[in-house]
Amino acid sequence: MTEDAQFLIARLLAHQTLRREDKLVKRALSDELFRADVDARLKACGMKFIDNVYADHVTLALTRDSESKVFGTRETWQNNNFSLARDGVALLVVLWSLIILPKRERQEAHQLAEENQNDMFGKDKPMPRAEDTSIGISYRALLADFGEKLGKKTRMDMNLGQLVRYGFVERKADLIVEGPLLDLMMDTDTLKDRIINGALSDIFKIPVRTPAIIAPATQDREDVVGDTDSDVDSNASTEQNSTDNNPTAEEE
């Protein structure tokens, strides 16, 4: 077991991500003792094993305790070590929101990407894999909707090229699809509401409205504008070890 744990960690360090179908990955996800051995070894190095049921891959990331020692040792906090500027981090958040959130809704509904409606008995089936539910978005649509806010075409193309090289997304002609790291980089439980109701509106200066509150009959109805919160907390792979605690932080 010791050698297998060592081998799994070494492969993740070398390859950045591994598929869930990998023999040792499946063992780490199902064998409690083996996973404890892997976690103990990683913790000793300030790292942790990252997986979620919605992603087809696993990776490694820094633990919270080691983040400040790794990313806060210089004069300014490094918000990532992928050399992504603010607009690159913003593009990453946009792509995560447009690709991952709809994919997860389809997975929870047990709906495949090509299905137009839910299967009546779909809930009795296993949750579909990411590659069967992830649709991707059109590059031309992304450029039309966000190009002005993300540095226009030249700047957006440069940042998009970096995200492709790092494994966050893939390009298939006009289509931008999920890469191995895109669904592993953020804590969705923490960030979903922040991104939908706050972060994107703050980055792009777009007001986000929550459902209106119905006042008593003697008063007028008032709309409530959602709060904004641009804090982004991300996990990233080991060899690159990208963490994204604050996409608005100054890039070094």
SVG drawing of the C-alpha trace seen along z (x, -y; Angstrom):
<svg xmlns="http://www.w3.org/2000/svg" viewBox="-53 -53 62 55">
<polyline fill="none" stroke="black" stroke-width="0.4" points="0.0,0.0 2.9,-2.4 4.4,-2.0 1.0,-2.5 0.4,-5.7 3.8,-6.9 3.3,-6.0 -0.1,-7.7 1.2,-11.0 4.2,-10.9 2.0,-10.4 -0.2,-13.3 2.8,-15.5 4.1,-14.5 0.8,-14.6 -1.1,-17.2 -4.4,-15.3 -5.6,-11.7 -8.9,-10.3 -11.2,-8.8 -11.2,-5.5 -7.5,-5.1 -6.9,-2.0 -5.1,-3.8 -7.4,-6.8 -10.4,-4.5 -8.7,-2.9 -8.1,-6.3 -11.7,-7.1 -13.0,-3.8 -10.4,-2.4 -10.4,-4.4 -7.1,-3.1 -5.3,-3.8 -6.8,-7.3 -5.7,-8.0 -2.1,-7.0 -2.2,-9.3 -3.7,-12.2 -1.1,-11.9 1.8,-11.9 0.4,-14.9 -0.4,-16.8 3.3,-16.4 4.1,-18.4 1.4,-21.0 -0.8,-19.5 -4.1,-17.8 -5.9,-15.4 -8.7,-17.1 -11.7,-15.4 -15.5,-15.9 -18.2,-13.7 -19.0,-16.0 -15.5,-15.9 -13.9,-13.2 -10.4,-13.9 -8.6,-14.4 -5.6,-16.6 -3.6,-18.0 -3.6,-21.4 -2.1,-23.4 -3.7,-23.2 -5.1,-26.3 -2.3,-26.4 0.4,-26.4 -1.1,-29.0 0.2,-32.0 3.7,-30.6 3.7,-29.8 1.8,-32.7 2.4,-35.4 6.2,-35.4 6.8,-38.4 5.8,-42.0 2.4,-41.4 0.1,-38.4 0.3,-36.1 -3.2,-35.3 -1.9,-32.6 1.3,-31.2 0.0,-30.7 1.0,-34.2 -2.7,-35.1 -3.5,-38.8 -6.8,-40.1 -8.6,-39.8 -7.2,-36.2 -8.6,-35.3 -11.9,-37.0 -12.1,-35.0 -11.5,-31.8 -14.4,-32.6 -16.7,-33.4 -15.9,-30.1 -16.4,-28.2 -19.7,-29.8 -20.9,-29.3 -19.7,-25.7 -19.6,-24.1 -22.7,-25.4 -25.1,-24.3 -23.2,-20.9 -23.7,-20.3 -27.4,-21.0 -27.7,-18.4 -25.7,-15.9 -27.9,-16.4 -31.0,-15.9 -29.3,-12.8 -29.7,-14.5 -27.2,-13.9 -26.1,-16.8 -28.0,-15.7 -31.3,-15.1 -34.0,-17.7 -35.9,-16.6 -35.4,-14.6 -36.0,-10.9 -38.9,-9.9 -36.7,-7.2 -33.4,-9.1 -32.9,-9.5 -32.5,-5.8 -29.5,-5.8 -25.9,-6.6 -24.9,-10.3 -23.6,-10.8 -20.0,-11.7 -18.8,-15.2 -17.9,-14.4 -21.5,-13.2 -23.1,-16.3 -20.7,-19.2 -21.7,-21.2 -19.2,-24.1 -19.8,-27.5 -19.2,-29.3 -16.1,-31.4 -17.9,-33.9 -20.7,-34.2 -18.1,-34.6 -16.3,-37.3 -19.6,-39.2 -20.8,-39.0 -17.6,-39.6 -14.9,-40.8 -15.2,-44.5 -14.9,-43.6 -12.0,-41.2 -9.5,-43.3 -11.1,-42.8 -10.2,-40.1 -6.4,-40.2 -6.2,-40.2 -8.9,-37.6 -7.3,-35.3 -4.0,-35.5 -5.6,-34.6 -7.7,-31.9 -4.6,-30.3 -3.0,-30.2 -6.1,-28.5 -5.9,-25.9 -2.2,-25.2 -2.8,-24.8 -5.7,-22.4 -8.6,-24.5 -10.4,-24.4 -10.0,-22.9 -10.7,-24.5 -12.7,-22.5 -13.0,-24.8 -15.5,-27.5 -16.4,-25.6 -14.7,-26.1 -15.2,-23.0 -14.3,-21.8 -10.7,-20.8 -9.5,-18.5 -8.9,-21.2 -12.0,-23.5 -14.3,-21.6 -11.6,-21.1 -10.4,-24.7 -13.1,-26.1 -15.1,-25.3 -18.5,-25.3 -20.5,-25.1 -18.8,-28.3 -18.6,-30.2 -21.8,-29.3 -24.0,-31.9 -21.2,-34.5 -20.5,-34.1 -24.1,-34.1 -25.2,-36.9 -22.0,-38.9 -18.7,-38.2 -19.5,-38.6 -21.6,-41.7 -18.7,-43.2 -16.0,-42.3 -18.1,-43.5 -20.0,-46.2 -23.4,-44.5 -26.1,-45.0 -27.6,-41.6 -31.2,-41.6 -32.7,-39.1 -36.5,-38.3 -38.5,-41.3 -40.0,-41.5 -43.8,-41.9 -44.7,-44.7 -48.1,-45.0 -50.9,-46.3 -50.5,-49.8 -46.9,-50.1 -45.2,-50.0 -43.2,-46.9 -39.4,-47.3 -36.7,-45.5 -33.7,-44.3 -30.3,-44.4 -28.0,-41.5 -24.8,-42.2 -21.5,-41.9 -18.6,-39.8 -15.6,-39.4 -13.7,-36.9 -12.8,-33.9 -11.4,-30.8 -9.9,-28.2 -8.1,-24.9 -5.5,-24.0 -3.2,-21.3 0.0,-20.3 2.7,-20.9 1.2,-24.3 -0.4,-24.6 -2.7,-27.4 -4.7,-28.9 -7.2,-31.7 -8.2,-33.3 -8.6,-36.8 -9.0,-37.4 -8.9,-41.1 -5.5,-41.0 -2.6,-42.7 -0.6,-40.4 3.1,-40.4"/>
</svg>
